[in-house]
Amino acid sequence: MPVWDDLVGQDRVQAQLAAAARDADALVTAVSDGVPPPAASKMTHAWLFTGPPGSGRSTAARAFAAALQCTSPDRALGGEPGCGFCDGCHTSLIGTHADVEVVRTDLLSIGVKETRELVRRAQLSPAVGRWQVIVLEDADRLTEGAGNVLLKAVEEPAPRTVWLLCAPSLEDVLPTIRSRCRHLTLRTPPVSAVADVLVRRDGIEPAVAAAAARATQGHIGRARRLATDEAARSRRAAVLRLPLRVDDVGGCLKAAQELVDAAAEDAKQMAEEVDTKETEELRVALGAGAGAGSRMPRGTAGVMKELEDRQKRRRTRTQRDSLDLALIDLTGFYRDVLALQLGSNLAIANEEIRADLDRIARASGPERTLRRIEAIIACRDALDRNVAPLLAVEAMTMALRAG
């Protein structure tokens, strides 16, 4: 299966990347044979993948990295790079290739220290592959200082190093960096294409796959999780009941508290297992005995405190991401209400709660629905500015009540 098969609904981007991979292959071959490289090449040293959440930015970047490292013998016979079966493709896709570094963060930002380490690695020659590839999945989370560190590496790249940056939009990346990258813009995949992928690759029942793809409006990762995780479906159903519970001030405050508590519980459950494993591994590495009650060696308190701070920041981001996902689902609810109020032919994402949508649509007008959508957007912006989650969500629920 070619590496491009995971790119859903991105035919134009796939064609561009495949052409660049062919030119990259020709460039490496020319250099190794001691002949001049091709005059015109679609390959470059820095790429910026942008697109809405769920469009497959990181999937496209990893597929391109695999194609650059492809070692298929069929290439000598005119085969395309990116076969998906050779050692170069396979190890690149599963994250074990020595010359492919995939960077993703579970924290709120990527700092200078981590970026300097990436830049140092980028100066190395490939160890076993054809290129040294750095995939930065969260380029929008670079701090200003980290962005300035990265800029120097992108301006003066090593001969066989390729940077693959991923971000939601061009505006999320420093202008000085994006001006030195080739841009690839991905689109939200069609709902039908996402449903087809869930059926073919994950063995999900067609009806369940169609409902999940429709509910997430083409977000591949969320659709897969919704189709395979009963707890995720239950949490989403609870969020979609919120608009029916904001008839009075008490209901607004209670709904806000429950939404924030649910996000905090999600973050706690996701962090507990990882935090415990990380802490125990660090204790052993520092020379402590097995078990939480064993004594730590002298001089290690600072290292343990640094780990605790990192875990706390990760829990904060996980809670924020969980809340943001709930707010996206809530926006989809009112988007459906607006479509019904305007008599639009747009497909309803939440068809399973059509009765509730009709009820809200009849009880108000499009103007009030738009104000409610704006209140949800304002809540998401407030969370991005580090406003206390409960305060931001309470303000939103009160605005939903007022309409």
NULUM-59621 format. One line per 3 residues: number of its first residue (from 1); their letters; for each residue x, y, z of C-alpha. Coordinates in Angstrom, 3 decimals, padded with zeros to 6 digits. Example, Ala and Ser with C-alpha at 12.3 -4.5 7.8 and 13.67 -1.06 7.14 Angstrom:
BEGIN
1) AS) 012.300,-004.500,007.800 ~ 013.670,-001.060,007.140;
***
This chain:
BEGIN
1) MPV) 000.000,000.000,000.000 ~ 001.652,003.310,-001.065 ~ 002.375,005.814,001.682;
4) WDD) -000.091,008.243,000.079 ~ -003.106,006.039,000.783 ~ -003.613,007.638,004.207;
7) LVG) -004.143,011.045,002.578 ~ -007.923,011.269,002.336 ~ -009.379,013.667,-000.214;
10) QDR) -006.048,015.424,-000.885 ~ -005.356,014.489,-004.518 ~ -003.711,017.808,-005.417;
13) VQA) -001.363,017.749,-002.417 ~ -000.534,014.106,-003.060 ~ 000.452,014.883,-006.657;
16) QLA) 002.715,017.730,-005.534 ~ 004.443,015.644,-002.897 ~ 004.882,012.666,-005.213;
19) AAA) 006.509,014.922,-007.817 ~ 008.824,016.426,-005.181 ~ 009.773,012.936,-003.950;
22) RDA) 010.704,011.920,-007.522 ~ 012.871,015.019,-007.917 ~ 014.470,014.416,-004.506;
25) DAL) 015.307,010.880,-005.587 ~ 016.865,012.166,-008.799 ~ 018.836,014.789,-006.874;
28) VTA) 020.377,012.251,-004.473 ~ 021.164,009.878,-007.331 ~ 022.862,012.651,-009.318;
31) VSD) 025.025,013.697,-006.368 ~ 026.075,010.105,-005.611 ~ 026.950,009.544,-009.283;
34) GVP) 028.959,012.766,-009.442 ~ 026.816,014.352,-012.151 ~ 025.163,017.803,-012.078;
37) PPA) 021.750,017.817,-010.334 ~ 018.591,018.469,-012.378 ~ 018.212,022.135,-013.326;
40) ASK) 014.534,022.445,-012.370 ~ 013.391,020.613,-009.261 ~ 010.143,020.522,-007.325;
43) MTH) 012.103,019.555,-004.197 ~ 013.075,022.111,-001.554 ~ 014.537,022.035,001.952;
46) AWL) 011.553,023.439,003.919 ~ 007.814,022.760,003.632 ~ 004.849,024.187,005.508;
49) FTG) 001.679,022.051,005.657 ~ -001.422,024.027,006.617 ~ -005.085,023.117,006.820;
52) PPG) -008.006,022.869,009.259 ~ -007.948,020.334,012.108 ~ -008.514,016.829,010.808;
55) SGR) -007.362,017.586,007.271 ~ -004.303,015.347,007.667 ~ -001.399,017.795,007.914;
58) STA) 000.854,015.513,009.965 ~ -000.234,012.474,007.938 ~ 000.879,014.213,004.736;
61) ARA) 004.192,015.225,006.308 ~ 004.939,011.694,007.535 ~ 003.980,010.205,004.159;
64) FAA) 006.349,012.623,002.413 ~ 009.112,011.748,004.895 ~ 008.597,008.057,004.108;
67) ALQ) 008.711,008.703,000.352 ~ 012.003,010.598,000.773 ~ 013.492,007.575,002.596;
70) CTS) 012.036,004.938,000.246 ~ 014.507,002.171,-000.631 ~ 012.270,000.064,-002.837;
73) PDR) 014.223,-001.797,-005.554 ~ 011.376,-000.996,-007.946 ~ 012.648,002.585,-008.157;
76) ALG) 015.513,001.406,-010.338 ~ 012.889,000.139,-012.783 ~ 010.954,003.404,-012.797;
79) GEP) 008.823,002.795,-009.713 ~ 007.525,005.713,-007.669 ~ 009.119,006.598,-004.294;
82) GCG) 006.822,005.803,-001.385 ~ 006.016,002.129,-001.942 ~ 004.924,001.672,001.687;
85) FCD) 006.535,-001.789,001.992 ~ 010.305,-001.252,002.057 ~ 012.288,-000.759,005.245;
88) GCH) 012.685,002.989,004.632 ~ 008.945,003.561,004.220 ~ 007.898,001.234,007.033;
91) TSL) 010.274,002.586,009.681 ~ 009.480,006.187,008.718 ~ 005.743,005.637,009.121;
94) IGT) 005.974,003.863,012.489 ~ 008.510,006.341,013.881 ~ 011.660,004.224,014.175;
97) HAD) 013.740,005.493,011.232 ~ 017.109,006.827,012.394 ~ 016.908,009.849,010.069;
100) VEV) 013.267,010.861,010.580 ~ 012.545,012.889,013.706 ~ 008.835,013.458,014.386;
103) VRT) 008.261,016.192,016.970 ~ 004.881,016.635,018.626 ~ 004.192,018.271,021.957;
106) DLL) 001.704,017.532,024.696 ~ 002.525,020.870,026.337 ~ 001.222,024.365,025.652;
109) SIG) 004.307,025.458,023.714 ~ 007.656,024.416,022.256 ~ 010.515,026.307,023.859;
112) VKE) 014.004,027.416,022.910 ~ 015.758,024.461,024.554 ~ 013.848,021.836,022.552;
115) TRE) 014.246,023.798,019.323 ~ 018.001,024.143,019.734 ~ 018.247,020.370,020.067;
118) LVR) 016.306,019.980,016.803 ~ 018.557,022.470,015.043 ~ 021.624,020.589,016.281;
121) RAQ) 020.233,017.340,014.906 ~ 019.362,018.995,011.593 ~ 023.052,019.761,011.002;
124) LSP) 023.951,016.059,011.026 ~ 024.339,014.031,007.867 ~ 021.869,011.168,007.321;
127) AVG) 022.959,008.049,009.189 ~ 021.277,005.354,007.104 ~ 018.745,007.135,004.895;
130) RWQ) 018.850,009.486,001.941 ~ 017.749,012.597,003.863 ~ 017.702,013.943,007.407;
133) VIV) 013.986,014.753,007.894 ~ 012.553,016.820,010.776 ~ 008.750,016.716,011.056;
136) LED) 007.477,019.443,013.415 ~ 003.780,018.683,013.876 ~ 002.996,021.666,016.131;
139) ADR) 004.905,024.513,014.508 ~ 002.173,026.900,015.659 ~ 003.191,026.210,019.282;
142) LTE) 006.730,027.551,018.889 ~ 007.433,030.438,021.242 ~ 008.847,033.594,019.693;
145) GAG) 012.330,032.723,020.900 ~ 012.042,029.172,019.555 ~ 010.852,030.515,016.211;
148) NVL) 013.925,032.727,015.962 ~ 016.159,029.732,016.704 ~ 014.425,027.710,013.981;
151) LKA) 014.683,030.572,011.495 ~ 018.474,030.346,011.386 ~ 018.322,026.631,010.547;
154) VEE) 015.733,027.172,007.803 ~ 017.754,030.050,006.334 ~ 020.982,028.051,006.170;
157) PAP) 019.977,024.378,005.885 ~ 022.364,021.459,005.784 ~ 022.660,019.946,002.271;
160) RTV) 020.632,016.792,002.991 ~ 018.173,018.114,005.625 ~ 014.450,018.674,005.047;
163) WLL) 012.140,020.536,007.444 ~ 008.434,019.615,007.362 ~ 006.396,022.070,009.468;
166) CAP) 002.681,021.660,010.237 ~ 000.302,024.400,011.405 ~ -003.418,025.227,011.113;
169) SLE) -002.774,028.349,008.996 ~ 000.028,030.481,007.580 ~ -000.691,033.175,010.179;
172) DVL) 000.226,030.725,012.961 ~ 003.866,030.703,011.835 ~ 006.342,033.581,011.961;
175) PTI) 006.390,035.491,008.630 ~ 010.170,035.096,008.414 ~ 009.832,031.307,008.612;
178) RSR) 006.864,030.845,006.286 ~ 008.540,033.040,003.647 ~ 011.322,030.447,003.439;
181) CRH) 009.017,027.422,003.111 ~ 007.031,025.947,000.251 ~ 003.366,026.033,001.203;
184) LTL) 000.917,023.153,000.886 ~ -002.692,023.815,001.886 ~ -004.892,020.836,002.732;
187) RTP) -008.682,020.915,002.752 ~ -011.244,019.251,004.964 ~ -011.902,015.805,003.436;
190) PVS) -015.432,015.076,002.168 ~ -017.644,013.278,004.676 ~ -018.175,010.402,002.233;
193) AVA) -014.411,009.897,001.825 ~ -013.882,009.755,005.600 ~ -016.711,007.239,006.016;
196) DVL) -015.229,005.091,003.254 ~ -011.822,005.078,004.978 ~ -013.362,004.021,008.295;
199) VRR) -015.110,001.111,006.597 ~ -012.139,-000.040,004.503 ~ -009.273,000.357,006.975;
202) DGI) -010.893,000.070,010.373 ~ -013.640,-002.448,009.604 ~ -016.353,-000.202,011.047;
205) EPA) -019.976,-000.807,010.142 ~ -021.052,001.503,007.279 ~ -023.898,003.081,009.263;
208) VAA) -021.651,003.825,012.258 ~ -018.875,005.129,009.994 ~ -021.279,007.428,008.138;
211) AAA) -022.702,008.804,011.401 ~ -019.223,009.443,012.852 ~ -017.951,011.123,009.675;
214) RAT) -021.066,013.289,009.468 ~ -020.897,014.254,013.155 ~ -017.260,015.358,012.916;
217) QGH) -017.690,017.013,009.493 ~ -014.708,015.297,007.897 ~ -012.235,015.288,010.805;
220) IGR) -010.543,011.917,010.268 ~ -009.033,011.417,013.718 ~ -012.138,012.445,015.621;
223) ARR) -014.359,010.362,013.350 ~ -012.258,007.249,014.006 ~ -012.328,007.848,017.756;
226) LAT) -016.071,008.501,017.762 ~ -016.736,005.346,015.768 ~ -014.586,003.096,017.962;
229) DEA) -014.928,004.579,021.477 ~ -018.237,004.283,023.296 ~ -017.055,006.677,026.034;
232) ARS) -016.330,009.351,023.417 ~ -019.849,008.980,022.031 ~ -021.306,009.305,025.535;
235) RRA) -019.307,012.459,026.264 ~ -020.392,014.014,022.989 ~ -024.045,013.186,023.671;
238) AVL) -023.763,014.937,027.048 ~ -022.309,018.057,025.415 ~ -025.112,018.182,022.859;
241) RLP) -027.684,018.202,025.684 ~ -026.233,021.422,027.092 ~ -028.328,023.809,024.909;
244) LRV) -031.453,022.227,026.421 ~ -030.312,022.941,029.994 ~ -029.673,026.712,029.920;
247) DDV) -033.235,027.900,030.529 ~ -032.345,029.561,033.871 ~ -029.273,030.906,035.664;
250) GGC) -028.958,027.834,037.881 ~ -029.028,025.540,034.871 ~ -026.346,027.638,033.143;
253) LKA) -023.973,027.503,036.106 ~ -024.547,023.786,036.691 ~ -024.002,022.939,033.013;
256) AQE) -020.782,024.984,032.963 ~ -019.454,023.253,036.081 ~ -020.216,019.805,034.703;
259) LVD) -018.537,020.606,031.378 ~ -015.356,021.815,033.090 ~ -015.372,018.881,035.532;
262) AAA) -015.740,016.402,032.663 ~ -012.754,017.955,030.864 ~ -010.684,017.845,034.057;
265) EDA) -011.588,014.195,034.625 ~ -010.610,013.338,031.036 ~ -007.260,015.049,031.551;
268) KQM) -006.717,013.225,034.841 ~ -007.494,009.807,033.349 ~ -005.233,010.387,030.363;
271) AEE) -002.377,011.681,032.520 ~ -002.399,009.227,035.412 ~ -000.905,006.254,033.615;
274) VDT) 001.665,008.309,031.700 ~ 002.685,010.372,034.738 ~ 003.182,007.312,036.935;
277) KET) 005.326,005.583,034.309 ~ 007.421,008.709,033.667 ~ 008.001,009.328,037.362;
280) EEL) 009.037,005.742,038.076 ~ 011.388,005.641,035.062 ~ 013.064,008.870,036.167;
283) RVA) 013.423,007.644,039.739 ~ 015.139,004.484,038.536 ~ 017.373,006.480,036.166;
286) LGA) 018.434,008.726,039.062 ~ 019.364,005.733,041.193 ~ 016.369,005.444,043.520;
289) GAG) 015.128,002.027,044.545 ~ 011.930,000.538,043.170 ~ 008.652,001.776,044.649;
292) AGS) 007.266,005.222,045.397 ~ 008.470,005.160,049.032 ~ 012.144,004.570,048.266;
295) RMP) 014.632,007.313,049.124 ~ 015.883,009.622,046.359 ~ 019.634,010.336,046.043;
298) RGT) 020.890,013.777,047.028 ~ 020.760,016.522,044.416 ~ 017.870,015.061,042.416;
301) AGV) 015.027,017.152,043.850 ~ 015.355,019.762,041.088 ~ 015.052,017.159,038.339;
304) MKE) 011.951,015.656,039.931 ~ 010.418,019.132,040.341 ~ 011.049,019.854,036.648;
307) LED) 009.214,016.636,035.699 ~ 006.283,017.533,037.966 ~ 006.020,020.973,036.382;
310) RQK) 006.059,019.450,032.913 ~ 003.330,016.984,033.844 ~ 001.224,019.805,035.286;
313) RRR) 001.549,021.803,032.054 ~ 000.582,018.709,030.075 ~ -002.549,018.192,032.173;
316) TRT) -003.474,021.837,031.613 ~ -003.211,021.428,027.865 ~ -005.116,018.129,027.899;
319) QRD) -007.963,019.747,029.835 ~ -007.994,022.693,027.460 ~ -008.025,020.400,024.424;
322) SLD) -010.896,018.380,025.891 ~ -012.891,021.567,026.537 ~ -012.131,022.841,023.049;
325) LAL) -013.396,019.596,021.531 ~ -016.657,019.985,023.466 ~ -017.007,023.565,022.237;
328) IDL) -016.495,022.430,018.640 ~ -019.331,019.919,019.068 ~ -021.481,022.681,020.560;
331) TGF) -020.741,024.924,017.588 ~ -021.862,022.092,015.302 ~ -025.166,021.905,017.193;
334) YRD) -025.960,025.571,016.561 ~ -024.685,025.336,013.003 ~ -027.371,022.687,012.413;
337) VLA) -029.964,024.904,014.110 ~ -029.013,027.788,011.824 ~ -029.264,025.559,008.747;
340) LQL) -032.810,024.561,009.749 ~ -033.819,028.157,010.458 ~ -032.584,029.330,007.051;
343) GSN) -034.038,026.373,005.175 ~ -030.593,025.436,003.887 ~ -029.900,022.291,001.903;
346) LAI) -026.765,021.766,004.002 ~ -026.531,018.251,005.455 ~ -027.342,018.083,009.164;
349) ANE) -024.350,016.843,011.160 ~ -026.348,015.756,014.227 ~ -029.213,013.941,012.542;
352) EIR) -029.662,011.639,015.540 ~ -030.971,014.574,017.648 ~ -033.098,016.147,014.936;
355) ADL) -036.028,016.649,017.349 ~ -033.899,018.771,019.707 ~ -032.551,020.798,016.795;
358) DRI) -036.083,021.477,015.538 ~ -037.173,022.563,019.019 ~ -034.353,025.105,019.388;
361) ARA) -034.817,026.311,015.802 ~ -038.520,027.018,016.353 ~ -037.923,028.781,019.678;
364) SGP) -035.552,031.439,018.283 ~ -034.415,033.194,015.118 ~ -031.196,033.096,013.068;
367) ERT) -029.913,036.268,014.743 ~ -029.994,034.668,018.180 ~ -028.346,031.520,016.839;
370) LRR) -025.505,033.548,015.345 ~ -024.996,035.340,018.673 ~ -024.804,031.968,020.394;
373) IEA) -022.171,030.741,017.934 ~ -020.226,033.961,018.568 ~ -020.427,033.281,022.327;
376) IIA) -018.851,029.846,021.825 ~ -016.081,031.346,019.679 ~ -015.478,033.977,022.366;
379) CRD) -015.160,031.222,024.970 ~ -012.557,029.414,022.871 ~ -010.619,032.679,022.471;
382) ALD) -010.783,033.267,026.234 ~ -009.375,029.800,026.919 ~ -006.520,030.525,024.489;
385) RNV) -005.748,033.630,026.566 ~ -005.537,031.498,029.735 ~ -008.787,032.725,031.256;
388) APL) -009.925,030.417,034.075 ~ -011.916,027.628,032.334 ~ -014.922,027.766,034.671;
391) LAV) -015.210,031.541,034.333 ~ -015.039,031.367,030.534 ~ -017.571,028.538,030.258;
394) EAM) -019.991,030.183,032.705 ~ -019.911,033.386,030.637 ~ -020.638,031.300,027.542;
397) TMA) -023.593,029.408,029.030 ~ -025.135,032.686,030.235 ~ -024.735,034.096,026.712;
400) LRA) -026.365,030.944,025.264 ~ -029.336,031.528,027.562 ~ -029.666,035.182,026.537;
403) G) -029.278,034.426,022.835;
***
